[in-house]
Amino acid sequence: MASGQRRHASSPEALEALGWLFDSASVTSIIILPGSGITISTVPTVCEALLPHGLKEIHLSGGKWIDGHSAYRPDGMGMGEWNIWRTDEAAVRKVRDFVDDFFTMERLNSA
């Protein structure tokens, strides 16, 4: 899994680095799995930029922060905002549907 040495894999700098990684890995059995900041709003950019380099898989948590409902929240315990990161099925489904459609269209266009 790689973010292109950036916080979000969809940034221009990350996409350039990930493209280089894909090209370098093409002669090996190494699989590059782009991840970090992949959402329904960033996945089109990632797919368009990396498909020519051999993109076949992506990683995302598809999550969001929700209240942890902790009853005991003493000051100074360092527990952040007392929230929990939870995968959001609808967010994952949106990305999955986009990727499925994107790859189907790419296959049709290259045939």
C-alpha positions as CSV (number, residue, x, y, z in Angstrom):
1,M,0.0,0.0,0.0
2,A,1.4,3.4,-0.9
3,S,0.2,7.0,-0.7
4,G,2.9,8.4,-3.1
5,Q,4.7,9.8,0.0
6,R,1.9,12.3,0.5
7,R,-1.1,12.6,2.8
8,H,-3.5,11.9,0.0
9,A,-2.9,9.6,-2.9
10,S,-4.9,11.9,-5.2
11,S,-2.5,14.9,-5.0
12,P,-0.6,15.6,-8.1
13,E,2.8,14.9,-6.4
14,A,1.5,11.6,-5.1
15,L,0.1,10.5,-8.5
16,E,3.4,11.3,-10.1
17,A,5.2,9.1,-7.5
18,L,2.6,6.4,-7.7
19,G,2.9,6.3,-11.5
20,W,6.7,5.9,-11.2
21,L,6.1,3.0,-8.7
22,F,3.7,1.3,-11.0
23,D,6.1,1.6,-13.9
24,S,9.0,0.3,-11.8
25,A,7.0,-2.6,-10.5
26,S,5.7,-3.7,-13.9
27,V,8.6,-6.0,-14.4
28,T,8.1,-7.7,-11.0
29,S,5.3,-9.4,-9.1
30,I,5.0,-6.5,-6.8
31,I,1.5,-5.0,-6.6
32,I,1.1,-1.3,-5.9
33,L,-2.0,-0.6,-3.9
34,P,-2.8,3.2,-3.8
35,G,-4.4,4.3,-0.6
36,S,-4.8,7.3,1.7
37,G,-7.6,9.8,1.1
38,I,-9.4,7.7,-1.5
39,T,-13.1,8.8,-1.5
40,I,-15.8,9.2,-4.1
41,S,-14.5,12.7,-4.9
42,T,-10.9,11.6,-5.4
43,V,-11.2,8.2,-7.0
44,P,-11.9,9.5,-10.5
45,T,-8.6,11.4,-10.5
46,V,-6.7,8.4,-9.1
47,C,-8.2,6.0,-11.7
48,E,-7.6,8.4,-14.6
49,A,-4.0,9.1,-13.7
50,L,-3.0,5.6,-12.7
51,L,-4.9,3.3,-15.1
52,P,-2.3,3.9,-17.9
53,H,0.4,2.7,-15.4
54,G,-1.4,-0.5,-14.6
55,L,-3.8,0.3,-11.8
56,K,-5.8,-2.7,-10.8
57,E,-6.6,-2.2,-7.1
58,I,-7.1,0.6,-4.6
59,H,-7.5,0.8,-0.9
60,L,-9.9,2.9,1.2
61,S,-11.3,2.8,4.6
62,G,-14.5,4.5,3.5
63,G,-15.0,5.7,7.0
64,K,-16.0,8.7,9.0
65,W,-15.7,9.8,12.6
66,I,-18.7,9.1,14.9
67,D,-19.3,9.9,18.5
68,G,-17.9,7.1,20.7
69,H,-20.6,7.6,23.3
70,S,-18.1,7.2,26.1
71,A,-19.7,8.1,29.5
72,Y,-16.3,8.7,31.2
73,R,-14.4,11.5,29.5
74,P,-12.0,13.1,31.9
75,D,-9.9,16.1,30.8
76,G,-6.3,15.4,30.0
77,M,-6.6,11.7,29.1
78,G,-5.4,12.3,25.6
79,M,-8.3,10.5,23.9
80,G,-8.8,13.1,21.2
81,E,-12.4,14.0,20.8
82,W,-13.7,10.7,22.1
83,N,-14.8,9.6,18.6
84,I,-14.5,6.3,16.7
85,W,-13.6,5.8,13.1
86,R,-16.2,3.6,11.5
87,T,-16.4,2.3,7.9
88,D,-19.4,3.7,6.1
89,E,-21.0,1.1,3.8
90,A,-22.6,3.7,1.6
91,A,-19.3,5.5,1.0
92,V,-17.6,2.2,0.1
93,R,-20.4,1.3,-2.2
94,K,-20.2,4.6,-4.1
95,V,-16.5,4.1,-4.7
96,R,-17.0,0.5,-5.7
97,D,-19.8,1.4,-8.1
98,F,-17.6,4.1,-9.7
99,V,-14.6,1.9,-10.1
100,D,-16.7,-1.0,-11.6
101,D,-18.2,1.4,-14.1
102,F,-14.9,3.1,-14.8
103,F,-13.1,-0.2,-15.6
104,T,-16.1,-1.5,-17.6
105,M,-15.9,1.7,-19.8
106,E,-12.1,1.4,-20.1
107,R,-12.5,-2.2,-21.3
108,L,-15.1,-1.2,-23.9
109,N,-13.1,1.7,-25.1
110,S,-9.9,-0.4,-25.6
111,A,-11.8,-3.2,-27.4
